[in-house]
Amino acid sequence: MKIVSFFRNASPLKLVGISVILALPATFLEESFPTIFITLRLFSFVLLMYAIVKFLFKD
């Protein structure tokens, strides 16, 4: 539950930062570990989209 509440309460800028931090090491893992690369990229993309939606539709 702490993880879910963290993502709900985090600012969009912090979520974008986490997304970038996840995407950077993924570029170095592309050829060696394709499954980890795809997973990190997907999670980074979803997190970025969540941050954008949260920013656009904030109260």
C-alpha positions in Angstrom: 0.0 0.0 0.0 2.9 2.4 0.6 4.0 2.1 -3.0 0.5 2.9 -4.3 0.2 5.9 -2.0 3.7 7.1 -3.0 2.6 7.2 -6.7 -0.7 8.9 -5.8 1.0 11.6 -3.7 4.1 12.2 -5.7 4.4 15.3 -7.8 4.5 14.9 -11.6 8.0 16.3 -11.7 9.2 13.6 -9.3 7.5 10.9 -11.4 9.1 12.2 -14.6 12.5 12.1 -12.8 11.9 8.5 -11.8 10.9 7.6 -15.3 14.1 9.1 -16.7 16.2 7.4 -14.1 14.7 4.1 -15.2 15.1 4.7 -18.9 18.8 5.6 -18.8 20.2 2.3 -17.6 17.8 0.5 -19.9 19.6 1.8 -23.0 22.8 -0.1 -21.9 20.9 -3.3 -21.3 19.3 -3.4 -24.8 21.5 -6.1 -26.4 22.6 -8.1 -23.3 19.2 -8.4 -21.6 16.3 -7.7 -24.0 13.6 -8.7 -21.6 14.8 -6.4 -18.8 15.2 -3.7 -21.4 11.7 -4.0 -22.6 10.3 -4.2 -19.0 12.2 -1.0 -17.9 11.2 0.9 -21.0 7.6 -0.1 -20.6 7.5 0.8 -16.9 9.2 4.1 -17.7 6.7 4.9 -20.5 3.7 4.1 -18.3 5.1 6.2 -15.4 5.7 9.1 -17.8 2.2 8.9 -19.2 0.8 8.8 -15.6 2.8 11.9 -14.7 1.5 13.8 -17.8 -2.1 12.8 -17.1 -1.7 13.7 -13.4 -0.2 17.1 -14.4 -2.9 17.9 -17.0 -5.9 16.9 -14.8 -4.7 18.1 -11.4 -7.2 19.7 -9.1 
